[in-house]
């Protein structure tokens, strides 16, 4: 990937001078690949509905539609969309609106991670999708290209609306599906002028379009954006997979677009965006962040993917009882199923508790390793000394605030001849460079469903 282009995006995000244009790939990710979230899937659903309503269309009409639907040319897909639109609107009973409601209107979020990340940016979100998935996760309201006052409001204070460039299913009259509706939208002067001015001064990041070669929404919008920007110094950026990079560069460089690869897999897009968010976010120690399960689940999945891509541990060492939550979740999704060993951790007190003393005596007689910090007594199971030399071990905790305990345990494990890496769900900026895998940097106070920044319980209010 281009480090320079990425740095330009981060700089624009920090200045609140960027916007995201979201395509069908985001809806596919959020719905775990629901076919209706894709263009071909929606076209197929439209063909089936037309045939169901008019059996005479089952022969040549349906075959011709499917042939054009599978064409690599976006114009052919738009022609199919127009045929579907004409058939459904030509029947009495609002069948076009009913079909939109029964297809994209029924899409629900099953994997919210990528939408959560997009919603975390303080930037306008524009989309060519017709569904309500971004609104479902972000809590933003719908604004279509026909809602000029709402467009103005979102541009002035981003974060309240999702701008649907090609309409929304609840507003069938706003949905740009066939070529006739494209012509209508382009002819709407006030909204078009506002969008042109917005896109001329903001850094545009296209997300979820891939190479865009067979997406008629991207093809039409992309040509329009290129004509708006001309030789602007804020060239749009399209995020694509590694295998799409060369093909996309050939097509879009001549249109005035830059192309960045976000990784080899579709799942890497969410991680790439999460890293952009982390690098562009201002750390604030004045507020307490309370993480809930809906937020933590996608974070844990991303952390798991980061670890799986770079380091497959032979075994994992969790640092405490509450700290088991993060590694246990990731372990449940691991393809290699490494064993999880848990350190037994006692809070350090002026005088050790009877339980701690008893456990210390048993652990010492059993050959357990022991580390004593200023705040914790940490006992490591004697099993850790029996893995072969060179084994890969991951020290995994829910949080790394000071990082001192992880650091000392790393030394103990390295002493056995193991290759040691460290992971934590949340890290403090002072120790983030020591932790190999983490999901979010937090400078202030925070809480998990199972405990807070300082351990099993939050410190008493002062």
N, C-alpha and C positions, 0 to 999 in steps of 0.2 A: 504494500500500500504506500501511497505518497505521504510521507511525514509532513511535508510542507503544506499540502492541500488540507490535511487534517488540522494542522495548526491554524489555518485560516478559518476553518469552521469553528474551532474552539474560540478563537478571538471574536468572531462575529456573535457567537452565543453569549459570551461574557458581556458584550456591549448591547445585548438585546436587539441585535440587528440581523437575525436569521429567522427563517421559517421552514417548516417541513411540509412537503407535499407527499401524501401517503397513498400508496396504490394497493392493488389486490393482494400482493404478497403479505401485507400486514394482516389483512382479514383472514387469509389462509392460515397464517401462523396462529392467530388468536382463536381460531375455531378448530385447530388440529386437522386442517386440510379439508374442511367441508367443501365439496365440489361447487356448491352454489356461490361460494365466495370468489371463484375464479370466473374469468370471462367465458371460457368454453363451457364450464358447468352451468352458468346462468343461461347461455344460449341453448344448451341441450334441454334445460328445464322449460325454456320458452317454446321450443319445438314440440316437446311432449304435451304441453298445455294446449297448444294450437291444434294438434292432432286429436287430442281428447275432445275438444269442443267441436271440431269439424273433421269427421272421419275421412272426408274426401282429400284431405291434405296428407294422408299417410303414405302415399306413393311417391310420385316424382317430386312434389314440393318438399317433402321431408328429406329425401335423398339429396336434392340440390342444396338445401340448407346445410346439411351435415358436411357435404363436400366443401362448401365455402367456409364453414365454421373451422375446418381443419386446415385451411389455407394459411401459409405464413404471412400473407398480406393483410394488414389491419383493415384495409378498405373492404375486403371480402367479408370480414367479420361484421363490420358496420352495416353492410348490405343485408346480412342475415338478421341483425338486430332490427333493421328497418322493416323487413318482411314480418317478423314476429310482432312488432309494434302495430303495423297496419292491420294484421289479422285480428289481434286482440282488441284494438280500438274500434274495429269495424263491426264487432258484435255487441248487441245490447246487453247491459248488465254490468258495466264498469269492470270488464274482465282484465284489462291492463292493470288497474289498481289492485285488484284481487290477486293477480299473479305476483306482483311485486311484494305484496304483503305475505304471500305464502312461500316466497323464496328468500330474498334478502331480508325481509321483515322478520323471519323466523331465526335468523342467525343469532347465536348466543356465544358469549365468551367462555371458552373452556381452558385456555392458556393465556392468562392476562399479562404475562411478563412484558412483552414488547410494547403493548399499549400503555402499561404503567410507566415504562421508561419514557416513552414519548410524552406522556402527560406531565412528567416531571420537569420538562424544559419550560422555561418562561418564554415561549415562542408561539406564534400562531401556528395552528395545525390546519392545513388545507388537505382535502382528500377528493379523489375521483370515485371513491366507493359510495355506494348507495345505502349502506347498512348503518346501524346504530352502535356498532361495537366500541368505537372510541368513546362515545357518549356514555355507554354502559359502565366503562371502567373509570373514566376521568371525571364524570359528573358534569361535564360541559353540556351546553344545549346545542340544538341544531340551527344552523343558518345556511341557506342555500344561496346560489348566485342571484336569485330573485329578491333576496331580502337586503336591499341596499342599506337601510339604517343599521341593521345588525352587522353587516360587513364593516361599516364605518366604526361601530362600537368596538368590534374585535381588534381592528387595526390600531385603534387608539389605546386600548387596554387589553392586551392579549390574555387569554385564559378562560373566557366565559363561553365561547362558542367554538364549534368545529365547523369550518367553512367547507360546505359541500359544493365543489366546483361543477360537478355534473349531476347535482340534485340528490334528493333523499327519498326513500321509498314511501314515506308518509305524505309526500307531496308529489304525486305522479306527474303533475303538470311541470315540475321542475326537473324531472329525470331526463338526462341526455343519453339516449340509448341508440337510436338510429341516426342516419345522416341528416334528416330533416330537423331533428331537435338540436343537433350541433349548429346548424345554420341559425336557428332561432336564438340560441344562447349568444352566439357571436354578434348578433344584431342588437342585443340589449346593451345600449350604449353606456348608461350610468354605471352599472356594475362592472362592465368590462373596463371602463376607464379607471375605476378605483383599483381593480385587480392589477391592471397594467402598471399603475403608479407604485403599488405595493411591491410587485415583483421586480421593478426597476431599481429599487433602492435596498432591498433585502438580499442576503445570501440565501439561496434556495438549495435545500437538500432534498432530493427525491429518494424516498424510502419505500421499498416493497414493489418496485417495478422490474427489478432484475435488469436484463439487457433491454427490455421494453420493445423488442423487435416485433412481437406478435400481440401487443396490448394496444388495441385501438384507442383506449382512453389516453394512454401515454403518448401514442403517436400524434394524436390531434392536439393534446395539450402541449406536448414538447415543441411542435412546430410553432404554435402560438407564442410560447415563451421565448423561443429563439428570435422571433420577429419583434418581440417587445424589447429585448435586451440589446440586440445588435452587437456592438463592440463594447458593451459595459464591462467595467472592471470587476464586477461581481458575477462571474460566470457561475451558472448552476452546477451542482455536483450530483451525479447519479451513483448510488451505492449498488455494487453488483458483486456476485461471487467470483472467485478466482478464474473459474473456467469461462466466465462470460466477459472477462476484462478486455481481451484483444478485440473481440467482435464488437463490443460496445464502444471502444475507443475509435474504431474505424467509422462507426456510424455517427457518433455524437461530437467528436472533436470538430468536425466541419460545421456543425450547427452552433458551435460556441459553448459546448458543455465540457466539463471535466468529469472524469470517471475515476472512482476509487473502489478498490476491492476490499471487502470487509472480512473475507475469510473463505474457506473452502466449502463450508456447509451453510444451509439456510439458517440453522440455529445460531451461527456466529453473528448474524445481524443484530440480535438482541444484545449480545455481549459488546459488540462494537458501539452500539448506541449508549449502553450503560456506561462504558468508559468515557464516551464523549460527555455524558451528563456529569460524571464525577470530575472530569477535568475542567468543566465550565462552571461548576457550582461553587458559590462562595460559602466557605465554612462558617457556621454561626454557633458560637458557644453560649448564646443567650437564651436558647430555647431547648426544651427537652423533646427528644424524638421518641415517641412510643410506637414501636413496631408491633403490628398485629399479624395474625397468621396469613391473611390475604396478601399482605405485602411481603412477608418472609418467604412464602412458598416459591414465588418466582426468583427471589434472590438466592435461595438455596439451590435451585435448579441451575442458575447461571454459575454459581460457585462450583457445583459439581462438574459442569461442562468444562470450566477452566482447568480443573484438576485432571480430568480425563484426557484432555487434549495434550497435556504436557508431561504428566507424571502419573504413572500407574503404581501406587505403593504396594509393597508386599504385605505390609500391615500398617495399621493406623493406631496412634496413641491419642486418646481423648484426655483432656486435662482435668476434668472434674465431672461430678454428677450432672449439674445443669448444662455443662459444656458438651455433654454427650448428644444433645439434641441435633446440632448441626452435622457432626460426622455421621450419626446414625441415619439421618435423612438421606445424606448423600450416598451412604453405603447401600441403602435400599435400592438405589438406581445404578449401582456400579455394575459394570459388565464383568469385572474380574473377581468380585466378591472377596476382598481382603479381610482378614480378621481384625476386629476392633478391640483393642485393649484399653481399659480405663484406669487412669491414675486415681488413687484414692486421696482426696484432698480435704484437709481440715483447716478451717479458718484459724489464723494465729491469734492467740489470746495471751494476756499477761501470765496466766498459769494454764498449762495444758489441761484439757478436760480428761476425766478418767477414761472415756472412750478412746480418745487419741492416744493416751499412754498405753492402754491395753493393745490397741492396734499396732502401735510402734513396736512393742515387744514381739508380737507375733510376726510382723513384717521383717524385723531384723533377723529373727531366728530362721525365717524362710528365705533369706537372701534377697529381699526386695531392695531396690535402690531408693535412696531417700534424698530429697532436696528440701532445705528449710530456707524460706525467704522471709522478708519482713512481715508478710501478711498471711503466708500459707505454709502448711506442712504438706509436702507432696510425696506420696509413696508410689513407686512404679512396680508393677507386678514382676516377679522374678522370671516370668516367661520371656520377657524382652531380651534376655541375654542368650537365648537359645536359637535365634535365627541365624542363618549362615552369614558370614562376613560379606559385606557388599549389598546386603538386603536394603531395599528402599523403604524408608519409614516416613510417614507423614504425621507430624504433630498437629492436632486439629482441635480448635477451641471455638466457642461461640464469639469470643471477643478477645482482643489483644489491646489493652489500654496502656500498660507500661512495657509489656513484652519481656520483662525480666525473667519470669518463670519459664516461659517458652525457651528463652535464650539458654538458661542453665540446663534445662532438660535436653535441649539440642546437643549440648556438650557431652552430657552423659551418654546419649545414644550414639553420637559420633565416636565416643570412646570404645564402643563395641565394634567399630569398623563399618557402621551403616552409612548409607547415603540419606541424609536427613533434609526434609523440606518442611515448611511451616504453613499453616492455613488458619484463617479465622474469618468469620462472617463479617464482623465489624472490627476496624482497627483505628487507633488514634494516629494522627499525622506524625507524631514523634517516632513511632515504631513501624510505620507502613513499609519503609524500605527494607526492613528485616524480614517481613512476612511475604512468602512467595505467592500465595493465593489469598485474595480477600475480595469482598464484594463492595463494601462502602467504607469511606473514611468519615468518621464522626469526631468532632472536636469537643462537643458539649456532652450533656448528660443524655442517657437513653435507657429504654426499658424494653425487655422482651416479655412475651407471655409467661415465661418461666423465671424471670428475675431481671435484675437491673445491671447497670454498669459496674457496680461494685460487688457483684456476686449474687448469692441466692436471693437476697432481699435488698431493696433500695435503702440507702442511708436515711436515717431519720431527718425529717424536715427541720431546718434551722432557722 
